[in-house]
Amino acid sequence: MNGSFDATWIDTENIEEAAQRFRADPSSGILCDLDTSFDLADDDSGDTMTWIGMHSPGWSVAVTLTGWLPFQPAASSGGRRIITHHHRADLAELDDEGMLYYYDGELLGPLGVLEEFRNYTLDLEERYNLGFEEMVESYLILAGRVTRRFLDRDWFTASRVLYRVPRGAWPR
C-alpha cells in the first residue's frame, strides 16, 4: 500500500450495509479493482475514499485510500462488531494502540488484550518486541484469525466497491 494503512473490518457480508454504517454516500459506489480505485480516489475534496469488499463469511473490510475512515462507536450498534487498524509507516506509529474492537455501540478496547481473543494472541506476544513492521504484521495476523481470513494477494486483486465518505459525515 503506502506509508499509511487504514483497514476496518465489520461483521457483515453486505457491502452496502458496511458502507451505510460508515456513512458513505450510497450513490458514490463504483465497482473497480485496486489500481482503478487509487486513480479514482486521487482528488482534493477532503472526503474519505474507501474500498469495501466481502472478506470472509460474516465479514467485510474497508480499506481507506485517501483520508481516514472516521466513525463513532454507534456504527457498531445493533450487535455489530467492528475492528479498526491504522498505522503510519513513515512515522513508525500505530494510532489508537494498533487495533481497536467495537461491539454494539461501544469501544471495548484494544483487540489483542481482550479476554475473548487471548487465544489468538498467544504466539504473537513475543513478536511485539521485534519492531514496528513485525508489530503491524502481528495485528494483521490477529485480525485474520478473528475473521478467519487474512488480507492477502487474492483479496487485493479482486474487484471491490469504492465509496466516498463525505467530509463531516461524522461529528468529531
MARLO-30180 format. One line per 3 residues: for each residue x, y, z of N, C-alpha, C, O. Coordinates in Angstrom, 2 decimals. Layout:
# MARLO-30180
X:Y:Z:X:Y:Z:X:Y:Z:X:Y:Z; ...
END
This chain:
# MARLO-30180
0.85:-1.17:0.00:0.00:0.00:0.00:0.90:1.25:0.00:1.66:1.46:-0.95; 0.83:2.05:1.04:1.68:3.23:1.10:2.07:3.49:2.55:1.95:2.59:3.39; 2.53:4.66:2.85:3.00:4.98:4.19:1.94:4.96:5.26:2.25:4.90:6.45
0.68:5.01:4.86:-0.41:4.98:5.81:-1.35:3.86:5.40:-1.68:3.71:4.23; -1.79:3.08:6.37:-2.69:1.97:6.07:-3.81:1.99:7.08:-3.57:1.96:8.29; -5.02:2.05:6.59:-6.21:2.13:7.44:-7.18:1.06:6.96:-7.70:1.13:5.84
-7.42:0.06:7.79:-8.37:-1.01:7.45:-9.37:-1.15:8.58:-9.03:-1.04:9.75; -10.61:-1.40:8.20:-11.68:-1.57:9.17:-12.50:-2.78:8.76:-13.00:-2.86:7.64; -12.63:-3.72:9.68:-13.42:-4.92:9.46:-14.76:-4.73:10.14:-14.83:-4.21:11.26
-15.86:-5.13:9.46:-17.19:-5.06:10.03:-17.88:-6.40:9.79:-17.74:-6.99:8.72; -18.60:-6.87:10.78:-19.16:-8.22:10.70:-20.45:-8.28:9.88:-21.52:-8.57:10.41; -20.32:-8.02:8.61:-21.41:-8.20:7.66:-20.80:-8.51:6.29:-19.74:-7.99:5.95
-21.48:-9.33:5.53:-21.06:-9.59:4.15:-21.72:-8.61:3.19:-21.35:-8.55:2.02; -22.68:-7.85:3.68:-23.42:-6.91:2.86:-22.62:-5.61:2.72:-22.53:-4.82:3.66; -22.04:-5.40:1.55:-21.17:-4.26:1.30:-21.93:-2.94:1.46:-21.41:-1.98:2.03
-23.15:-2.90:0.97:-23.95:-1.68:1.09:-24.22:-1.35:2.56:-24.20:-0.18:2.95; -24.48:-2.37:3.38:-24.69:-2.13:4.81:-23.41:-1.60:5.45:-23.46:-0.67:6.26; -22.26:-2.18:5.11:-20.99:-1.70:5.66:-20.79:-0.24:5.28:-20.44:0.58:6.12
-21.01:0.09:4.02:-20.85:1.47:3.55:-21.80:2.40:4.30:-21.42:3.51:4.69; -23.02:1.96:4.51:-24.01:2.76:5.23:-23.57:2.99:6.68:-23.72:4.10:7.20; -23.02:1.98:7.32:-22.57:2.13:8.71:-21.43:3.14:8.82:-21.28:3.79:9.86
-20.64:3.29:7.76:-19.55:4.26:7.77:-19.98:5.60:7.19:-19.17:6.52:7.03; -21.29:5.72:6.88:-21.89:6.94:6.34:-21.33:7.34:4.98:-21.17:8.52:4.66; -21.04:6.33:4.18:-20.61:6.59:2.80:-21.80:7.04:1.99:-22.95:6.70:2.29
-21.53:7.82:0.96:-22.56:8.24:0.02:-22.95:7.01:-0.80:-22.13:6.52:-1.58; -24.18:6.49:-0.65:-24.55:5.26:-1.35:-24.50:5.37:-2.87:-24.28:4.38:-3.56; -24.70:6.57:-3.39:-24.67:6.74:-4.85:-23.25:6.81:-5.40:-23.05:6.82:-6.61
-22.25:6.87:-4.52:-20.87:7.01:-4.98:-20.20:5.68:-5.28:-19.08:5.67:-5.79; -20.85:4.56:-4.98:-20.23:3.25:-5.14:-19.84:2.93:-6.57:-20.67:3.01:-7.48; -18.57:2.56:-6.77:-18.06:2.18:-8.09:-17.31:0.86:-7.94:-16.33:0.79:-7.19
-17.77:-0.18:-8.64:-17.08:-1.46:-8.62:-15.80:-1.32:-9.44:-15.84:-0.95:-10.61; -14.64:-1.63:-8.81:-13.37:-1.47:-9.52:-12.27:-2.27:-8.83:-12.42:-2.72:-7.69; -11.17:-2.43:-9.54:-10.02:-3.09:-8.94:-9.21:-2.07:-8.14:-9.52:-0.88:-8.15
-8.18:-2.56:-7.45:-7.42:-1.68:-6.56:-6.71:-0.56:-7.32:-6.73:0.59:-6.87; -6.09:-0.87:-8.46:-5.40:0.18:-9.22:-6.37:1.28:-9.65:-6.06:2.46:-9.54; -7.52:0.88:-10.15:-8.52:1.86:-10.57:-9.01:2.67:-9.38:-9.23:3.88:-9.49
-9.18:2.01:-8.24:-9.67:2.73:-7.06:-8.67:3.80:-6.63:-9.07:4.88:-6.21; -7.35:3.52:-6.73:-6.36:4.54:-6.40:-6.46:5.72:-7.36:-6.36:6.87:-6.94; -6.67:5.43:-8.65:-6.80:6.51:-9.63:-8.04:7.36:-9.34:-7.97:8.59:-9.39
-9.15:6.71:-9.03:-10.40:7.43:-8.76:-10.37:8.17:-7.43:-11.04:9.19:-7.27; -9.60:7.66:-6.48:-9.55:8.27:-5.15:-8.61:9.47:-5.10:-8.56:10.17:-4.09; -7.88:9.71:-6.15:-6.89:10.79:-6.17:-7.58:12.12:-6.46:-7.57:12.61:-7.59
-8.17:12.70:-5.42:-8.80:14.02:-5.57:-8.50:14.85:-4.33:-7.99:14.33:-3.33; -8.80:16.10:-4.39:-8.51:17.01:-3.29:-9.77:17.47:-2.56:-9.80:18.56:-2.00; -10.80:16.65:-2.57:-12.07:17.06:-1.99:-12.05:17.10:-0.46:-12.87:17.78:0.16
-11.12:16.37:0.14:-11.10:16.26:1.59:-12.00:15.14:2.08:-12.06:14.87:3.28; -12.72:14.50:1.15:-13.56:13.36:1.52:-12.67:12.13:1.70:-11.53:12.09:1.23; -13.21:11.15:2.38:-12.52:9.88:2.55:-12.97:8.94:1.44:-14.16:8.81:1.17
-12.02:8.29:0.81:-12.33:7.29:-0.22:-11.95:5.93:0.35:-10.80:5.71:0.74; -12.92:5.03:0.40:-12.67:3.72:0.99:-13.18:2.63:0.06:-14.25:2.73:-0.54; -12.38:1.59:-0.06:-12.63:0.47:-0.96:-13.13:-0.67:-0.09:-12.40:-1.17:0.76
-14.39:-1.09:-0.29:-15.04:-2.06:0.60:-15.37:-3.33:-0.16:-15.88:-3.30:-1.28; -15.06:-4.46:0.47:-15.38:-5.74:-0.14:-15.61:-6.82:0.90:-15.17:-6.71:2.04; -16.31:-7.87:0.48:-16.50:-9.00:1.35:-15.14:-9.60:1.66:-14.26:-9.66:0.80
-14.97:-10.04:2.89:-13.69:-10.55:3.34:-13.73:-12.05:3.58:-12.93:-12.80:3.03; -14.66:-12.47:4.38:-14.83:-13.88:4.73:-16.28:-14.06:5.15:-16.99:-13.07:5.31; -16.73:-15.30:5.34:-18.12:-15.45:5.79:-18.38:-14.62:7.06:-17.75:-14.83:8.10
-19.31:-13.68:6.93:-19.68:-12.84:8.05:-18.90:-11.56:8.19:-19.18:-10.78:9.11; -17.93:-11.29:7.33:-17.08:-10.09:7.47:-16.84:-9.40:6.13:-16.73:-10.04:5.09; -16.76:-8.07:6.21:-16.31:-7.23:5.10:-15.15:-6.39:5.61:-14.96:-6.24:6.82
-14.37:-5.83:4.68:-13.26:-4.96:5.04:-13.35:-3.69:4.22:-13.64:-3.71:3.02; -13.09:-2.56:4.89:-12.98:-1.27:4.23:-11.53:-0.84:4.32:-10.99:-0.67:5.42; -10.89:-0.66:3.16:-9.51:-0.17:3.11:-9.56:1.27:2.65:-10.04:1.56:1.55
-9.09:2.17:3.48:-9.15:3.59:3.17:-7.98:3.99:2.29:-6.82:3.73:2.62; -8.29:4.64:1.17:-7.26:5.02:0.20:-6.85:6.48:0.35:-5.68:6.81:0.14; -7.79:7.34:0.70:-7.47:8.75:0.99:-8.24:9.16:2.22:-9.36:8.70:2.44
-7.65:10.03:3.01:-8.28:10.46:4.24:-8.19:9.37:5.28:-7.31:8.51:5.23; -9.09:9.41:6.21:-9.20:8.35:7.21:-10.67:8.07:7.41:-11.50:8.95:7.18; -11.00:6.87:7.83:-12.40:6.46:7.94:-12.91:6.78:9.33:-12.81:5.97:10.25
-13.47:7.98:9.48:-13.98:8.35:10.80:-15.32:7.67:11.04:-16.11:7.49:10.12; -15.57:7.32:12.26:-16.89:6.86:12.64:-16.98:6.90:14.16:-15.97:7.02:14.86; -18.17:6.81:14.65:-18.41:6.77:16.08:-18.70:5.32:16.46:-19.08:4.52:15.61
-18.51:4.98:17.72:-18.84:3.61:18.15:-20.25:3.19:17.75:-20.53:2.00:17.62; -21.15:4.16:17.56:-22.52:3.85:17.15:-22.58:3.06:15.85:-23.58:2.40:15.57; -21.52:3.12:15.04:-21.51:2.35:13.79:-21.57:0.85:14.07:-21.89:0.06:13.18
-21.26:0.46:15.30:-21.33:-0.95:15.66:-22.62:-1.29:16.41:-22.76:-2.40:16.94; -23.56:-0.35:16.47:-24.81:-0.61:17.20:-25.58:-1.75:16.55:-25.30:-2.16:15.42; -26.54:-2.25:17.27:-27.33:-3.36:16.74:-26.60:-4.69:16.84:-26.88:-5.60:16.07
-25.68:-4.81:17.80:-24.96:-6.06:18.00:-23.85:-6.32:16.99:-23.38:-7.45:16.87; -23.43:-5.29:16.27:-22.36:-5.44:15.27:-20.99:-5.35:15.91:-20.82:-4.76:16.98; -20.01:-5.96:15.25:-18.61:-5.89:15.67:-17.83:-5.15:14.60:-18.04:-5.36:13.41
-16.92:-4.28:15.02:-16.03:-3.56:14.13:-14.63:-3.62:14.72:-14.43:-3.43:15.92; -13.66:-3.89:13.86:-12.25:-3.90:14.24:-11.55:-2.85:13.39:-11.70:-2.85:12.17; -10.79:-1.96:14.03:-10.09:-0.92:13.27:-8.58:-1.08:13.42:-8.09:-1.53:14.46
-7.87:-0.71:12.37:-6.41:-0.73:12.40:-5.90:0.43:11.54:-6.31:0.58:10.39; -5.02:1.24:12.11:-4.44:2.35:11.37:-2.99:2.52:11.78:-2.67:2.56:12.97; -2.12:2.61:10.79:-0.73:2.90:11.12:-0.12:3.84:10.09:-0.58:3.94:8.96
0.92:4.51:10.51:1.68:5.41:9.65:3.11:4.89:9.59:3.90:5.14:10.50; 3.44:4.19:8.54:4.77:3.59:8.41:5.86:4.65:8.37:6.96:4.44:8.89; 5.56:5.80:7.75:6.58:6.84:7.63:6.96:7.42:9.00:8.05:7.96:9.15
6.06:7.29:9.98:6.36:7.78:11.33:6.61:6.63:12.30:6.87:6.86:13.48; 6.52:5.37:11.80:6.62:4.19:12.66:5.68:4.35:13.86:6.08:4.23:15.01; 4.41:4.62:13.54:3.42:4.94:14.57:2.14:4.15:14.33:1.65:4.06:13.21
1.62:3.59:15.40:0.32:2.93:15.37:-0.68:3.82:16.08:-0.49:4.14:17.25; -1.73:4.22:15.39:-2.75:5.04:16.02:-3.66:4.15:16.85:-3.84:2.97:16.55; -4.23:4.72:17.89:-5.21:4.02:18.73:-4.69:2.69:19.27:-5.44:1.73:19.37
-3.41:2.64:19.60:-2.82:1.44:20.17:-2.94:0.24:19.25:-3.03:-0.89:19.72; -2.94:0.46:17.96:-2.87:-0.63:17.00:-4.17:-1.09:16.41:-4.42:-0.87:15.23; -5.01:-1.73:17.21:-6.22:-2.34:16.68:-7.30:-2.28:17.75:-7.13:-2.83:18.84
-8.40:-1.61:17.44:-9.47:-1.44:18.42:-10.69:-2.27:18.05:-10.96:-2.51:16.88; -11.41:-2.68:19.08:-12.58:-3.53:18.91:-13.81:-2.81:19.46:-13.84:-2.38:20.61; -14.83:-2.69:18.60:-16.10:-2.07:18.95:-17.18:-3.13:18.88:-17.20:-3.97:17.99
-18.09:-3.07:19.84:-19.21:-4.01:19.82:-20.46:-3.31:20.35:-20.44:-2.67:21.40; -21.53:-3.44:19.59:-22.85:-2.95:19.99:-22.84:-1.51:20.50:-23.43:-1.19:21.53; -22.15:-0.65:19.76:-22.16:0.77:20.07:-21.13:1.23:21.08:-21.15:2.38:21.50
-20.23:0.33:21.49:-19.23:0.70:22.49:-17.83:0.28:22.06:-17.64:-0.76:21.42; -16.86:1.10:22.41:-15.46:0.73:22.25:-15.10:-0.15:23.43:-15.19:0.27:24.59; -14.69:-1.41:23.15:-14.33:-2.33:24.22:-12.84:-2.32:24.53:-12.43:-2.78:25.59
-12.03:-1.79:23.59:-10.60:-1.67:23.86:-9.74:-2.28:22.77:-10.26:-2.69:21.72; -8.43:-2.34:23.01:-7.52:-2.95:22.04:-7.84:-4.44:21.87:-8.01:-5.16:22.85; -7.92:-4.88:20.63:-8.32:-6.25:20.31:-7.42:-7.28:20.97:-7.91:-8.28:21.49
-6.13:-7.06:20.96:-5.18:-8.06:21.43:-5.19:-8.30:22.93:-4.64:-9.30:23.38; -5.79:-7.43:23.71:-5.77:-7.61:25.16:-7.12:-8.06:25.72:-7.23:-8.36:26.90; -8.14:-8.11:24.89:-9.46:-8.52:25.36:-9.48:-10.03:25.59:-8.99:-10.80:24.76
-10.05:-10.43:26.69:-10.07:-11.84:27.09:-10.65:-12.73:25.99:-10.17:-13.84:25.75; -11.68:-12.25:25.32:-12.35:-13.02:24.27:-11.38:-13.49:23.17:-11.61:-14.51:22.53; -10.31:-12.73:22.96:-9.39:-13.02:21.87:-7.99:-13.45:22.32:-7.09:-13.55:21.50
-7.80:-13.71:23.60:-6.48:-14.05:24.12:-5.88:-15.28:23.44:-4.67:-15.32:23.21; -6.69:-16.27:23.12:-6.15:-17.47:22.46:-5.56:-17.17:21.09:-4.69:-17.91:20.62; -6.01:-16.11:20.45:-5.49:-15.74:19.14:-4.13:-15.06:19.24:-3.43:-14.92:18.23
-3.74:-14.64:20.42:-2.52:-13.83:20.56:-1.36:-14.56:21.22:-0.26:-14.01:21.29; -1.57:-15.77:21.69:-0.55:-16.44:22.49:0.81:-16.50:21.81:1.83:-16.24:22.46; 0.86:-16.82:20.55:2.16:-16.91:19.86:2.59:-15.58:19.24:3.67:-15.49:18.65
1.78:-14.55:19.37:2.12:-13.25:18.79:2.76:-12.30:19.80:3.43:-11.35:19.39; 2.59:-12.54:21.07:3.04:-11.58:22.08:4.53:-11.26:21.98:4.91:-10.10:22.09; 5.36:-12.26:21.77:6.79:-12.01:21.69:7.16:-11.17:20.48:8.15:-10.44:20.50
6.38:-11.27:19.42:6.68:-10.54:18.20:6.55:-9.03:18.41:7.20:-8.27:17.69; 5.74:-8.59:19.36:5.54:-7.17:19.57:6.83:-6.45:19.96:6.94:-5.24:19.78; 7.79:-7.18:20.46:9.06:-6.58:20.86:10.07:-6.52:19.71:11.17:-6.02:19.90
9.71:-7.03:18.56:10.66:-7.11:17.45:10.78:-5.82:16.66:11.81:-5.60:16.01; 9.79:-4.96:16.68:9.84:-3.73:15.92:8.51:-3.40:15.29:7.55:-4.17:15.36; 8.49:-2.23:14.66:7.24:-1.70:14.11:6.63:-2.61:13.05:5.45:-2.95:13.14
7.40:-3.02:12.03:6.84:-3.82:10.95:6.31:-5.15:11.47:5.24:-5.60:11.04; 7.03:-5.78:12.37:6.58:-7.04:12.94:5.31:-6.85:13.77:4.44:-7.72:13.79; 5.22:-5.72:14.46:4.03:-5.44:15.25:2.82:-5.27:14.34:1.75:-5.82:14.62
2.97:-4.52:13.25:1.88:-4.34:12.30:1.47:-5.70:11.73:0.28:-6.00:11.64; 2.44:-6.50:11.36:2.14:-7.83:10.83:1.37:-8.66:11.87:0.43:-9.37:11.52; 1.77:-8.56:13.13:1.07:-9.30:14.19:-0.38:-8.86:14.32:-1.27:-9.69:14.49
-0.62:-7.56:14.23:-2.00:-7.07:14.29:-2.82:-7.60:13.12:-3.97:-8.00:13.29; -2.25:-7.59:11.94:-2.98:-8.09:10.77:-3.21:-9.60:10.87:-4.25:-10.09:10.43; -2.26:-10.33:11.45:-2.47:-11.76:11.70:-3.62:-11.95:12.68:-4.47:-12.81:12.49
-3.64:-11.14:13.73:-4.70:-11.22:14.73:-6.07:-10.99:14.08:-7.01:-11.75:14.34; -6.20:-9.97:13.25:-7.47:-9.71:12.56:-7.83:-10.88:11.67:-9.00:-11.26:11.59; -6.85:-11.47:11.00:-7.11:-12.64:10.16:-7.61:-13.83:10.95:-8.49:-14.56:10.50
-7.07:-14.01:12.12:-7.52:-15.12:12.97:-8.95:-14.89:13.47:-9.75:-15.83:13.50; -9.27:-13.68:13.85:-10.61:-13.37:14.34:-11.63:-13.52:13.21:-12.71:-14.07:13.43; -11.30:-13.03:12.01:-12.25:-13.04:10.89:-12.15:-14.30:10.03:-12.94:-14.50:9.11
-11.18:-15.14:10.33:-10.95:-16.40:9.62:-10.46:-16.21:8.19:-10.63:-17.10:7.35; -9.87:-15.07:7.90:-9.22:-14.84:6.60:-8.24:-13.69:6.74:-8.49:-12.71:7.44; -7.12:-13.83:6.06:-6.10:-12.79:6.09:-6.25:-11.89:4.88:-6.72:-12.32:3.83
-5.84:-10.63:5.02:-5.74:-9.76:3.85:-4.56:-10.28:3.05:-3.41:-10.18:3.48; -4.85:-10.82:1.89:-3.80:-11.44:1.08:-3.89:-10.94:-0.35:-4.75:-10.13:-0.70; -2.98:-11.43:-1.17:-2.92:-11.01:-2.57:-4.25:-11.26:-3.28:-4.71:-10.40:-4.04
-4.89:-12.40:-3.04:-6.17:-12.70:-3.69:-7.24:-11.69:-3.31:-8.04:-11.27:-4.15; -7.26:-11.28:-2.03:-8.26:-10.30:-1.62:-8.03:-8.98:-2.35:-8.99:-8.35:-2.82; -6.79:-8.54:-2.45:-6.49:-7.26:-3.08:-6.63:-7.28:-4.60:-6.76:-6.22:-5.20
-6.59:-8.45:-5.24:-6.70:-8.49:-6.70:-8.14:-8.57:-7.19:-8.40:-8.39:-8.39; -9.08:-8.83:-6.31:-10.49:-8.88:-6.71:-11.07:-7.47:-6.80:-10.56:-6.54:-6.17; -12.13:-7.33:-7.57:-12.83:-6.04:-7.62:-13.64:-5.85:-6.35:-14.24:-6.79:-5.83
-13.66:-4.62:-5.86:-14.42:-4.22:-4.68:-15.16:-2.93:-5.03:-15.08:-2.46:-6.16; -15.87:-2.37:-4.08:-16.64:-1.15:-4.36:-15.97:0.04:-3.66:-15.74:0.02:-2.45; -15.66:1.05:-4.45:-15.08:2.28:-3.93:-16.20:3.24:-3.55:-17.08:3.53:-4.36
-16.17:3.73:-2.30:-17.17:4.67:-1.81:-16.51:5.95:-1.34:-15.34:5.97:-0.96; -17.28:7.01:-1.39:-16.87:8.32:-0.87:-17.62:8.56:0.44:-18.85:8.50:0.49; -16.86:8.84:1.50:-17.46:9.24:2.77:-17.24:10.75:2.86:-16.11:11.20:3.05
-18.30:11.53:2.73:-18.14:12.99:2.72:-17.51:13.52:4.00:-17.80:13.06:5.10; -16.64:14.49:3.81:-16.06:15.17:4.98:-17.21:15.70:5.83:-18.17:16.27:5.31; -17.10:15.50:7.12:-18.16:15.95:8.02:-19.29:14.96:8.19:-20.30:15.27:8.83
-19.15:13.75:7.62:-20.20:12.75:7.78:-20.40:12.36:9.24:-21.49:11.99:9.65; -19.33:12.45:10.00:-19.38:12.15:11.43:-18.93:13.39:12.18:-17.96:14.04:11.79; -19.63:13.72:13.24:-19.12:14.80:14.08:-17.86:14.35:14.80:-17.71:13.17:15.12
-16.96:15.29:15.05:-15.71:14.91:15.74:-15.89:15.00:17.21:-14.95:14.73:17.96
END
